[in-house]
Structures are given as C-alpha cells and as structure tokens.
Amino acid sequence: MKKSSEKRRHVVAWANKAEWDQVLDYLYSKDCALQRFALHRVSAWRARYANSSPVAVDCTADLVRCQVLDRAGQLDAEDLVLLYGAGLVRFVNLITERQQGRSARPLRRLAGNLNIPEWVVNLRHDVTHRKLPTLKWCRKGCAVVLEWLQQEYWSRQLGGGPNEDWDSESDGEDEEVDLKRHGDELVARQKEMEAYKIARELLISFEKEQYQASDRLPEDPWPAPFADMSWLLGEIKQFALQSSNLLIDVLLEDGFLVPTAEQLETLGCDATSAHGAAAEPRLAQAFLRFWLPLLKTLNSPSFIHLLLEKLFVELKLLTKEPNAHRAFYIAAWISEIIVCNSNKFEYHFETKGQKKARMKDRVFVNRIQLRWQQLLSACLDSPCVSTPRLLQLVLDDMEHPLPLETRQKLLQLCSIYTQDAPSASDASPQRRQQHIYTLESLHEKLQHSRRLAHPWRSAAEAERSESSQEYKWADGQAEKAKLLRGSPWQVCNDKVLWKNYPLGKVPGQSDDPSRLMVENYSTMTVFDQPVELESSTTHNVPGSLAAVRTADGLLWNHSDVNMLKSGLQLF
C-alpha cells in the first residue's frame, strides 16, 4: 500500500490548496484586475512546469486572456475574432489530442465523447478552413468552453473544491442534478445550432433564387415569385413562426441584410455612395427590391416590432465596435421601416398611379401601431452619424407627438452628442443659431449679441473700443510697475499657471526661508496704528436702524499684543 501511494504522488506547481482555490476564483471572476493576477500566477506555474503544464490550465488561461483583452476595449472586432479563434482552436486540438489513436478519427466524435458541444468544433472548423465567424459567436464559444473546463477539470481537482465536508449522499445527488442540467443545456445548444444552420441554408437558397431570377428576366427584375420561390418563402415563414428571434439574428449577419461588396457589385449598386450619405441613410432600390419578397412574406406587427428592436440593439453595439459599412445598412433598414409606416400630409393628394408606384417598394402597406416610446429610447441609446435622422423620423411619426419645443431640444442634444450639425432643410435660421459646439462658437455668439445690443456701432468702432480697452489695461499695468519701483516686489507679466503653486509661493522662489526677509523695512508700534471708524452714512438706509460702531479704545490691548508675540514662530 505504501508503494502504491508513493506512485500516485507527483510534483505540482502551486504551493498549496489555498493558492489553487484563489487562482480558480480569480480566473472566473468578473474583475479584470483579479483575472490579470490569476494569469500571472498561471504564468509562474508554466515556468515551474516547463513543458508539462496541464492542458486544461493552459486553455483556461488562454481564453481568460482573450476576455480580459476584449473588456479592455483596445482591440478591433477583427483582432478579437482572431484572438478568440486561436484560443478555441488550441482548446479543441489539445483536449482531443490524447483521444486520437493510431488512425485519425473525426474531431466531432472525440468531442462528443468528452461532452464538448458539436457547434464548438464547428467554430474551430470555420476558424481553420472557412470564413471567420462573428465576434458574437466567438464570445459565446469562449464562455461555453470556460464553463466546460470549470466543470470537467477545475472542480474535480484537489478533492472537488472547498466543500469537502459534505456527506457523500448529498454530493451524489448534487452531481446528478448538475449532470442533468448540463445535459439539458448541451441538448438546447445543439438544437439552437441546428436551427441556426437551417436558417442560414434557407436564406442562402433565397438569395440564389433571387440571383437566378434576375439573370432570367433582366428587363423586369424580381417579378412574381416562381414555384420554387413560393415554396421556399413558405418554408421560411413556417420557420419564422417557430423561432423568429433566430431568423432575425441570421438576417442581420453580414451577407444578408448587410450586403458584402461582391453582392452590391452583382446588384449594380455603388458601395462607395453609401458612406457619403450616412447622415440620411437610404437603401439602394435594387438592393431593397432584392429582399422585398421575403420581408413582405414575413410581414406582421410582431415580426416588425422584433426586427426594429434587434436593429437598434445592433446599432448600439456598433458604437463600441465601429463599422461604418454595417452601421449604414442597419440604420438604413430602420429608416425604411419607419418611412413605410409614415402618414405624411402630402400623401393625401397623390393620384392612384403615384400611390401604386410608392407602395411597390414598401416593406408593408398598411400602417401598424409601433411602440414609439421604446423606439425613442432605443434611438437615443445608440448614438451615431445616422441617429439625428432616425430621431427626426421617430418624432415626426409618433401617434401622440411630443411638444414642438421638446422635439427641438431633443434634436439639438442629439446633434451635439453626435457632433453632427442639422441640415439646412430641417433647421430654421433661428434654430441653427442656437447650436453651440465649441468655445469659439460661444465667443462668436457673444460678439453677435453685443452687436445686436448696440446696432448703431459699426465694426470699426467696435474694434476701436476693444483696442482702447487693451490700452487701458496696459496703462494700468505700467502704473502698478511704477508704484512698485524700488521695492522688493514687481508685477509679473508672464503667463503662469498659478494653480500649480501653493498659496504664498511664487515662481522661481527657493525653499530657503531667509529669502523671505527684505533688506529695508520700517517698524510701527501698535499705538501708532490708525483706527478707521465706520461712517454712519453707510448705514443710513430708510426704514432700518443699524447700530453705529464706535471706537471706544484700541482694537488690540497690551495682553492681546503679548499673546500674538508669544505665538509667533521665526524660521
């Protein structure tokens, strides 16, 4: 028994169980400072282990480092995708490496034996061989893998953590509950991944059919749907009834409602013109008609509400990860949906032909009740170049509009926050004058108000008055310098930041106390000090009887002077 127990012993890099528990808690903490401390401890463990560091510890440290760099906000989205992708690839490769035999076996089967979700392996495959996944899926994969490492490795080391005194029966019950919950989560994630694949396949098929339809009938692109298209639209509508959230998430990915440069070139749209009109985003007619059959099929108040909500959420996320191309098309789809719901006064006088042509390119025809308060809050929470235009649309089309003054103030605040001046068509001259963006603008407004207060003064007179004020200031400075001539003091004309000097100290002054002594000085006894009496005329206010202060004696008596002398301290 002694020999078998000695064989089980092995050298570890951590000092004791307390250090292990501390590093575990800090790694899975939400505080970046604690996570950095834990990463430093893991680096020390790696140095002690040389090349035999536990694989799970290395993978955990790599993925936690990705989260720390992500929360720091110093990397772009593309850099973070590459960082997360490298961590996920290392995890899948290192964890499944020992399961490989002499003949290579599929990673999905090996990962399934270890209870690793299949979609994590698919993420690794996309990073390695295909188009890089989105940052959203990389973050989700990192969180799931860290949870798997905590359950499968960290919690099973050193006797299962700090709760070693629990009885075995309760441990078994809790373990069964955890395993069941973990299994349910894995099943739910797998179903979500399968549904995600189905949604992508349906939308890709729709795009292919649309491109084929445009090639067959170039003179009338996207006419009435063909038989295959009608069946495909029915499948997409049935899928939307079951999981509309997932379908909208896929629609908002790059390559669908947010087109790529290749897609715009295929449709004959100018990709560069979009960025120039970011202040008033509108979709190109060809690109809008490309997606109209699908959006009209999915048209329902609940779907439109959910689509608008997710569009604003994406626009808010883009404030942290700037992407001008994606932000333009997200804002353009919001604009198209709100414009479709508008009920402007000029539409009441259009002919039937004009109304038919206008309704042809609309996502939906009949006006629906939008959640205007939620839309207003979401619009203000996602500041970008397009926000003033979107806010204008929301304020104009509200069922119960806000007061005009409130709307103007909201638009002014939005323009100030986004550093975007209002357009000439939307703003009156009085409204444009109210905008103040910099100190220079404030100074110009002050000068303008002075000219309005004194309209009879010409520009030359104003300049002469300003120059005369400068001359007066210079004369005053010269007079002060003349009065101080021959004394140890002088007027300082230099530009000095006095906030950097403590009270009683001047620039260039040394710390030697003897420098404070003057060469020539005169003495005056207390009895020779003049006493000023307050005049009763200063208090002669009608209706008030203020007591007049009189000098019955000296302000200081001999005892007061002795007390002052005794409290003096000389350097």
Secondary structure, 3 states (H helix, E strand, C coil): CHHHHHHHCCCCCCCCHHHHHHHHHHHCCCCHHHHHHHHHHHHHHHHHHCCCCCHHHHHHHHHHHHHHHHHHCCCCHHHHHHHHHHHHHHHHHHHHHCCCCCCCCCHHHHHHHCCCCHHHHHHHHHHHHCCCCCHHHHHHHHHHHHHHHHHHCHHHCHHHCCCCCCCHHHHHHHHHHHHHHHHHHHHHHHHHHHHHHHHHHHHHHHHHHHHHHHHHCCCCCCCCCCHHHHHHHHHHHHHHHHCHHHHHHHHCCECCCECCHHHHHHHCCCCHHHHHCCCCCCCCHHHHHHHHHHHHHCCCHHHHHHHHHHHHHHHHHCCCCCCHHHHHHHHHHHHHHHHHCCCCHHHHHCCHHHHHHHHHCCCCCCCCCCCHHHHHHHHHCCCCCCHHHHHHHHHHHCCCCCCHHHHHHHHHHHHHHCCCCCCCCCCCHHHHHCCCCCHHHHHHHHHHHHHHHCCCCCHHHHHHHHHHHHHHHHHHHHHHHHHCCCCCCCCCCCCCCHHHCCCCCCCCCCCCHHHHCCCCCCCCCHHHCCCCCCCHHHHCCCCCCCCCCCCCCCCCCHHHHHHHHHHCCCC
